[in-house]
Amino acid sequence: MAAYSDRPDPDTLLRRVIEDEVKAQRGQLKIFFGASAGVGKTFAMLLSAKAALAQGTPLIVGLVETHGRADTETMAAGLPRLALKQVPYKGKVLTEFDIDAALAFGAEHENALVLLDELAHSNAPGSRHPKRWQDVEELLAAGIDVWTTMNVQHLESLNDIVSGITGIQVWETVPDRLFDQAHEVVVVDLPPDELLERLKAGKVYLPEQAERAAGSFFRKGNLLALRELALRRTADRVDGEVQAYRRVASVQAVWPNREALLACIGPGDGGEKIIRSCARLAGQLGVQWHAVHVETPSQLRQARSVQQATFKVLQLAEQLGGTIATLSAPNAASALVRYAREHNLSRLVMGRHERRLPWRKALADQVAVVADDLDVLQVSLPRGSREAASSVPPDSAPSSAVWPGYAAAGVACIAAALLATPLVSVLELSNIVMIFLLVVVGVGLRFGRGPAVLAAFMGVGLFDFFFVPPRFSFAVSDVQYLVTFAVMLSVALAIGQLTAGLKVQAEAATQREHRVRSLYAMSKDLASALLPEQVAELGQRFVSAEFGVPATLLVADDAGHLHEISGGTASVDMGIAQWSFDRSTLAGRGTDTLPASPCMVVPLKAIMRTRGVLIIEPVKDRLPSPEQRQLLETCASLLAISLERIHYIEVAQASTVQIESERLRNSLLSAISHDLRTPLASLVGLADTLELTTPAPTEQQMLIGRAIRQSAVRMSALVSNLLDMARLEAGAVQLNRQWLPLEEVVGSALALCDAQLGQRPVSVDLAGNLPLLHLDAVLFERVLVNLLENAAKYTPEGTPVGIRARVESGQVVINVEDGGPGLPPGKEASIFEKFERGNKESATPGVGLGLAICRAIVQAHGGAITGTNREEGGARFTITLPQGLPPSDDGSELLTQANAGHLHG
């Protein structure tokens, strides 16, 4: 609940000044934004650059990707360019943007501008930054302005949406914050039909690439969806800029640039109809909407049932998709207008109420007086709702709790009259009036509005009876005293009302201060908690102190099962608790789910996941008020964050131990393997020498020598596997990827495994439409060799072995299968772990590293490998690799990906 003040927040002003100073020192980013490749972003950027150059702006082209488009190359001609930086990579030389030269250009020229195409590009390995947008950030930090281009599919937040629409995964993304923080975003738009015509004319891609793109990414439906995404994302950014400008400029008037509704909820029974009407209207208009309830001092004395009804209405608004808020203010109309202007809400939706008193204006009329720039839509309410809304009963306390205040008011007035009587000859009548007014103030502060009104009337009557001539009579000798009585009564009533109102507001402010202080103390204690038991103790202590009810904390394990932490005092219903945890929704008493339960369950929702539930047991017929419910949810959020912090501390400790163990094991394996290689090589050499000795060895000696040689070779292969595994896990293996046909790799692998396969027939079925694959030939050959050797080890002679490959959904799928005994049930995934064998008691030689090496190599290629059993018997290993698009013939482009218009580094 928030209280409003017209005074600007000094912390906000200071933060704004600091942000302006930082922005003044940074360069400005301008993004030419489009729905897809080919809409003309680069052309528009170059056209604007020529205009800026003609105006004297010092600019230079850092890098422009023309993709062979003649009109783009023509537009780039005549603009000064930076020489590209040559980056050696795996025996090749790649060209990249030279960030050092751009920084030097910026240092030499004031207000320098650098043009850098394709913001989402991945730089070649060995560059200063892995991503081009990181180069842009460094340029901006140096005070250099940057113009760049980007497609909507490269925005990080839209990555999954785009892949779901197009069926193509976009690997290169840009953080949304860079897009939102850009000084200017220029939308370059082109209707899908015109873009497809450009594609057919070869103005987007080269002919071969254009044909493939038209069949997958550049379908009209995809282009329409991407165009809508780009325009909506830009509209959201512009709306954010409008809101930021309104805050900076302190604009009070509502700008109806974007429709939005505000539902105003009162204490009556018509709130649900207002909410549903507003939700329907918002759905028809396709706009956002808010629901607000304003608590005035008079409403703070409402019956608890009325407060609960109001809270249920706000819950309904939240369920229907509205943004809810509860405000505290002395005047409802002013609070609603302020909220509407802060959130730029142009239309207010409220109920139509009848005037009970001729001089009292309806809320809609009050809003119209305060803000004539807002539209007010009134919803008709049933007569019973109107009466309830305009006449809300005060807190239905028993008469035994009310009459002492009135009695005290009467006693105080009589006491004041008796005390002032002896002083009548000393004090002027005006001073005696002050004594009675002081009594009204005291009664209002102590007992509230009703007793203060009684004190005002009694004070006037006692003043007339005891002090106004003729004394001890209600007769008045001078008509002027009637004016005195009227003024005295008016002042007393006004003072009583103001005093009572200030008392209510002061009590509310004190309660809020107490709650904030309690939350701060709990958060401070939670920051030092290292065990879930400590978190539970702090949470239970807070709930007991603030709500006076028992509480119990349940924490979830990794499997999602709840476990009670000892020390809880509330009864636990595990069924309700598990339901609330699984759905991250309030349940139990006071909610819409199992309201008959004696306990209320609050989920502990953290940033990453729900960490458990907090169970409280409310006192009978005393459910938490809306403000208490908000406080309870805040407490639950703090507990959840602390539990998540403790969880990740444990994860980090376990990961540190595991990483250190892996490092030590890899170091040990590497050292042992290196030490074993030399004696194994010597054994092989000695075995070969034994066959050449003179005199010739006997047949038995020859058999022994061959056995020694075979064992040494097998041991050498195992040592090589150990070394390779250690190098792969240490990241010491650099892929030498080339664009190769799969049949070449398959052929070389079959040639290497010819001896091991023996008499096993091998069938190869490679689809005719297989594209070139971006592979490290040596390492991927090792994958196929390991799989074929695996088939040879575990299948008898004569068992068929098959290799098949096809294209599915933009990916290349390779199957290596056999007709052997297959994989052990339940171990289809674990066999890819290190030192894991399908049958550990098998006499087949090996240490369980072959498949682990296969998985590491395939994952390094951006793919995946799985193992399954065939229905007809035998094992099948499936390798899935991303389908890339080879570079153009002239080699000027850097590995353009299939139809998505994004680049690999």
C-alpha positions, 0 to 999 in steps of 0.5 A: 500500500502506498501513500502519495505526495506531490513532492519529488523524490530526492533519491530519484532526482539524484539518480537521474542526474548521475544517469545523465552524466554517464550518458553524456560521456558515452557514445550514442547507438543507432540501430537500423532494425528489420524483420529479416535479412534483405529488407534494406537495413544496410542500404538505409544505414549507408544512405544515412551515413552519406547524408551525415558525411555531407554535413561534416560528421567525421565517420568511418565504415568499420565493416559492412557486409554487402553479401554481393548485393550490387546496390549495397556495394554501390551505396558503400562506395565513396565512404571512408573505410577502416582496413580489416584486421586479419585473424589467423585461425586453424591455418586460415586467415579470417578478416574481422573488424579492427576495434583498435583502429576504430578507437584510434579514429575516435580519439583523433576526431570529436563526435566520431561515428563508426558504422558496424554492420550486423550487430549479432555477428560472432567474431573469429576466435582470437578476437578481443571479444567473442561477439560484435555487440561487445565491440560496440559496447567498448566503442560506446564506452569510449564516447564513439557513436555507432550505427549498426544493423540487426534483425528481430530474430537476434533479440535474446528475448524473442529467440525461442519465439522466432525458432518456434515460428521458423523452425530454425534455431538462431544461435547468435543473439543480442541482449535486449538491454542493448536494444532498449538502451539504444539512443535511436532505433530506425525500423526498416520495413518491407512488405513480405511480397516485395521481399520475396520478389527481391529474393527471387531477383537475387538481391538478397542471396546468391541464386543457390542460397536464395533457392534454399532460403525460399523453401524454409526461412523465407516463407510468407507466413514466417515473414508476416510473423517476424514483421509483426514481432519487429513492429510490436517490439519497436512499439514497446520500446517507444512506449518505454521512451514515452514513460521515461520522458513523462517521468523526467519532465514530470508530465502530469497530463495523461497522453492517450497515445496508448489506450489503457484502463483503470478500474476503480474499486470501492468498498461496496458489493459492485466491485466484481461487476466493475472488474468484469466490465473493465476486463471485457472492455480491455479484451475487446480493445486489446489493451492493458488495464489496472485495478486500484482500491483507495483506502481513505481514513473513513474506510480504515474503520470498515468491518473486516468482512468488507475489507475481505470482500474488497480483497477478493475483488482485487484477487479477481482482477489479478486472475483476469490479467489486471495489475492491482494496487491498494493506495492510502490517501485522504481523498480517493479522487486525487489518489486515482488521478495521480495513479492514472497520470503516473501510469498514463491511464487515459480511461477510468472505469467506476460504478455509478453511485447515487448521491445520498446528500445533495451537497456531496459529489459522486466520485466520478464528478470529483474526478472530473473536477480534479482532472478534466483530461481523463475519460470516466466510464460509469458501470451501472450497479444494482440499487443494493450495491449503490446503497452499500457503496455509499453507506459502508458500515463502520467496524462492527464492534460490540457496543461494550467496546464503543460506549467508553469513548463517548462516556469519556468525552462526556466526563471530559467536558463536564470536568472542563466545565467544573475546572473552569467555573472557579476561573470565570472571574479570571479568564475571558470567555474566549479563553474558556472556549479554548479549554473546551476546544482543547478537550475536543482535540484530546478526545479526538486523538484518544477516542476518534471521530464519534466521541469528538463530535459529542465533545463538540456539542457538549462543550457548546452546551456547557459553555452556554449553561455555565459561563454565558450570562445569564449563567446556569441557564440556556437562555441567551441575553445577547444575540451575539453569543449565538454567533459565538456558539455557531463558530465554536461548534463549527471549529470544534467539529472541524478540529475533531474531524481533522484530529481523528483523521490525523490519528487514523493516518498516523496509526496507519503510518506507524503500522507501515513503519513497524512492518518495514522495520520488521522486514528489514530486520528479518532480511538482515538476519536472513542474509547471514543464514547458512542453513534452511533451519535458520531460515525457518526459525526466522520466518516463524518468528516473524509470522508469530510477531506480526500476525500472532499465528503459528507457522511451519516451513516446508522445503522442497528437495531436488525431486520436488518433494516437500519436507517439514523443517522441525520447529514449526507450530502450525498443523501441516496438510501435505496434500494441500502443501504439495498442490500449492507448491506444484502450482506456485499458487496460494491455497487453503483458508481464505483462498479459492482452493480448499477454503475449508482447510484450517491453514493457509499455504503460501508458496515460496517463489524465488527467481529460478523456481519455487523453493517450498511453502510457508504454512500459517494457521489463522485464528478463526474468523480472522483472515489476513487483511489485504495489507497483511496478505501483501506483507505475508507474500513479501515475507514468503519472497524473502524466505524463498530468496534466502533458501535459493541462496543457500541452495546455490551455495551448496551447489557451488561448493559441490561443483568446486569439489567436483571440478577439483576432483575431475582436475586431479583425476585428469592430471593423474590420467594424463601423467600415467598415460604419458608414462605408459606410452614409452614402455608400450611402444618398446613392447611393440618394438621388441615383439616385432624384433623377436620375429626377426631374430636369428636363428628364427624363433620357434612357432611357440615363441612366434605366438607369444610374441604376437600375443605380446604385440596385440596386448601392447597395441590394445593397451596403447589404444586404451592409453590414447583414449585416456589422453584424448578424454583428458584433453577434451575435458580440459578444453585443449582440443581445437576443432579444425573444421572444414566443409566436407561431404559425409561420405568421405569421413564414413569411407575413411572410418570404414577403411580404418575398421576393416580388420576389426569388422572382419566378416560382418557385412556393412551397409551404407545408406546416405541420402542423396540430398545430404549437404556438406558438413562443417566437421573436424575430419580427424575427430569425427572419423574417431567418432565413427571408428569408436562406434564401429569398433563397439559394434565389432566388439559386441556382435558375433561374426556375420552380424550386419552393421549399418550406417545411414544418414538423412536430413530432418528439420534442418538437421543431419541425422546419422545412425550407426546400428547393428544386430547384436544383443543391444544396450542393457535396459535402463542404461541407454543414457549412462553408457555415455559416461566415463568408465561406464560399460554396458556389462561390467562383467563382460570379457570384452576388453575396454575401460568404458571411454569410447562412447564418452569420447564420442559424446564429447566430440559430437557436442563440440560440433554442436550436436547430440548423440543418443543410444537406443535399442532397435525393435528388430534387435540390436543397438542404434546410435543416433548422431544429430548435427546442425545443418549449416550453409557452406560459404559462397564460392568467392570466400568473402562471407564468413560461414552464413547459416542456413536461411536465417541470415545470421553468422557463425564466428 
